[in-house]
Amino acid sequence: MKTKEYAMREMVIDQCLGTGREYTREELQTAVNKALVERGMQPVTAKITILKDLDEMNEKFYRIYKVYGIVSEKRGRYHYYRYRDGIDSIYNRELTAEEVEKLQEVRSLLQSLKGMPHLEWIDQMSVRFDQQIVGAGRTIARFEEGTAGDNQFFEQLYNAINRKQPLTIEYGPFGKEVKERLIHPYYLIQYLRRWYLFAKIEGKEYVTCFSLDRIQSARDNKELEYRETDIDFNHYFDDIVGVTHPEKGEVEHIVIEGDSWSEYYLRTLPIHPLQQLESLGKAGCRVTMELMVNHELEREILSYGEHLSVIAPESLRQRMAILSGILKEKHT
């Protein structure tokens, strides 16, 4: 599906039906083609295209309001289409026509990616776009917001990755001074509301993780030649919780035991997608994982308090005992 043409067809159909009168498929196709040709696009030749557009608009409206917005009636040889009484647009009129067109293009692009591995979030994002386009102020779901740094730099970093464009950024880790860094950006990921950029610093061979809310500025660096990476980020996070890859870290066999209270949460909100959970009946449960130990894993275990205990490895068991003791001291 060509996203720009689809967005334009849908907008024209909406404008026609929004007049309150009935239209045949042929009349809608004529109006759509006029708009497409005026914009230098190819006209629609197959009648099924307009019918599919009408179905898609109806499905989109149903996902929001649980009622179809377009009704049809056959009289003689023709089907006549109109908006249901009380409806004058399938879109949120608070948005401009240009904004609707852009949202439709992005939504159509997301829909074309559905079904690919690791892209389950597209279904949620498509619903979010539907709310913006169709919702007319009615909120039926809330999505987690990011930080101010995400809003400021996400699009720029995303485009740089897509264009394979090196960047110069000013970055200040928490508690440290801001320094300029020349980087080659590769991947963006969100964890616990914060977005992170994975990139190589010029002159370094390892990948560094940058938090977007610590970036002070970012600009294209036209002097550097982009350096590719052979890292497969689809599997880069398989051996860790969160985003931190320990330097010289090794995968360890981790065994954790929890009481009956924690079993439900460990089953429905696993510490790691690849964890193995064994129920021990009234005694609780045992979780085994093959992971690198990092501070995100430690924080996750600590969040369960006394409901979880580390069995192996011994180094992690001792580390958690120390951290638990420190927390108890702070609360006494």
Residue pairs with C-beta under 8 A, 6 or more apart in sequence:
1 108
1 111
1 112
3 104
3 105
3 106
3 108
3 109
3 112
4 41
4 101
4 105
5 36
5 41
5 42
6 53
6 104
6 105
6 108
7 100
7 101
7 102
7 104
7 105
7 108
8 32
8 35
8 36
8 39
8 41
8 101
9 32
9 36
9 44
9 49
9 50
9 53
10 53
10 56
10 57
10 104
11 35
11 97
11 100
11 101
11 104
12 28
12 31
12 32
12 35
13 28
13 31
13 32
13 50
13 53
13 54
13 57
14 57
14 89
14 90
14 91
15 31
16 23
16 27
16 28
16 31
17 23
17 70
17 81
17 82
17 83
18 83
18 88
18 89
20 82
20 83
20 88
21 82
22 73
22 80
22 81
22 82
23 31
23 80
23 81
23 82
24 78
24 79
24 80
24 81
25 47
25 50
25 51
25 78
25 79
25 81
26 47
26 78
28 50
28 54
28 81
29 44
29 47
29 49
29 50
32 43
32 44
32 50
33 43
33 44
36 42
36 43
36 44
37 43
44 50
54 70
54 72
54 81
57 69
57 70
57 90
58 68
58 69
58 70
60 90
60 130
60 133
60 134
61 67
61 68
61 69
61 70
61 90
61 134
62 68
62 69
63 127
63 130
64 130
64 131
64 134
64 135
64 138
64 140
65 134
65 138
67 84
68 84
69 83
69 84
69 87
69 90
70 81
70 82
70 83
70 84
70 90
71 81
71 82
71 83
71 84
72 79
72 80
72 81
72 82
73 79
73 80
74 80
83 89
83 90
90 133
90 134
91 100
91 133
91 134
92 100
92 132
92 133
92 134
92 135
92 136
92 137
93 136
94 136
94 137
95 103
95 132
95 133
100 133
103 129
103 132
103 133
104 133
106 129
107 126
107 129
107 130
107 133
110 122
110 125
110 126
110 129
111 122
111 126
113 119
113 122
114 122
114 123
114 126
117 234
118 234
124 143
127 141
128 141
128 143
131 138
131 139
131 140
131 141
144 193
145 193
146 154
146 190
146 193
146 194
146 195
146 212
147 193
147 194
147 195
147 212
147 213
148 213
149 195
149 211
149 212
149 213
149 214
149 215
150 194
150 195
150 212
150 213
152 212
152 215
153 212
153 215
153 218
154 188
154 195
154 212
156 218
157 167
157 185
157 188
157 197
157 212
157 218
158 188
159 165
160 166
160 167
160 185
160 218
160 220
161 185
161 186
161 187
161 188
164 226
164 228
165 185
165 220
165 221
165 226
166 182
166 183
166 184
166 185
166 202
166 220
166 221
166 224
166 225
166 226
166 227
167 182
167 183
167 185
167 199
167 218
167 219
167 220
167 221
168 180
168 181
168 182
168 183
168 218
168 219
168 220
168 221
169 180
169 181
169 183
169 210
169 215
169 216
169 217
169 218
169 219
170 178
170 179
170 180
170 181
170 215
170 216
170 217
170 218
171 178
171 179
171 180
171 181
171 210
171 214
171 215
171 216
172 178
172 179
172 214
172 216
173 211
173 214
174 214
178 216
181 201
181 202
182 201
182 202
182 221
182 224
183 199
183 200
183 201
183 202
183 208
183 210
184 199
184 200
184 202
184 224
184 226
184 227
184 229
185 197
185 198
185 199
186 198
186 199
186 200
186 207
186 229
186 231
186 233
187 197
187 198
187 231
187 233
187 236
188 195
188 196
188 197
188 198
189 195
189 196
189 198
189 233
189 237
189 243
190 196
191 242
191 243
191 296
192 242
194 211
194 212
194 213
195 211
195 212
195 213
196 209
196 210
196 211
196 212
196 243
197 209
197 210
197 211
197 212
197 215
198 207
198 208
198 209
198 210
198 231
198 233
198 236
199 207
199 208
199 210
200 206
200 207
200 208
200 227
200 229
201 208
202 224
202 227
206 247
207 229
207 231
207 245
209 243
209 244
209 245
236 245
237 243
238 274
239 251
239 290
239 291
239 292
240 249
240 291
240 292
240 294
240 296
240 297
241 271
241 272
241 291
241 294
241 296
241 297
241 300
242 294
242 295
242 296
242 297
243 296
244 294
244 295
244 296
245 292
245 294
246 292
246 293
246 294
249 292
249 293
249 294
250 292
251 290
251 291
251 292
252 290
252 291
252 292
252 293
252 313
252 316
253 288
253 289
253 290
253 312
253 313
254 288
254 289
254 290
254 291
254 293
254 297
254 310
254 312
254 313
254 316
255 286
255 287
255 288
255 310
255 311
255 312
256 271
256 286
256 287
256 288
256 289
256 301
256 308
256 309
256 310
256 311
257 280
257 284
257 285
257 286
257 287
257 308
257 309
257 311
258 266
258 284
258 285
258 286
258 287
258 304
258 307
258 308
258 309
259 283
259 284
259 307
260 282
260 283
260 284
260 285
261 307
262 284
262 285
262 304
262 307
262 308
263 277
263 279
263 284
263 285
265 304
266 275
266 277
266 285
266 287
267 277
267 285
270 277
271 287
271 289
271 297
271 300
271 301
272 289
272 291
274 289
274 290
275 287
275 288
275 289
276 287
276 288
276 289
277 285
277 286
277 287
278 285
278 286
278 287
278 288
279 285
280 286
286 311
291 297
293 313
293 315
293 316
293 319
298 316
298 319
298 320
298 323
301 308
301 310
301 320
302 320
302 323
302 324
302 327
309 317
310 316
310 317
310 320
311 317
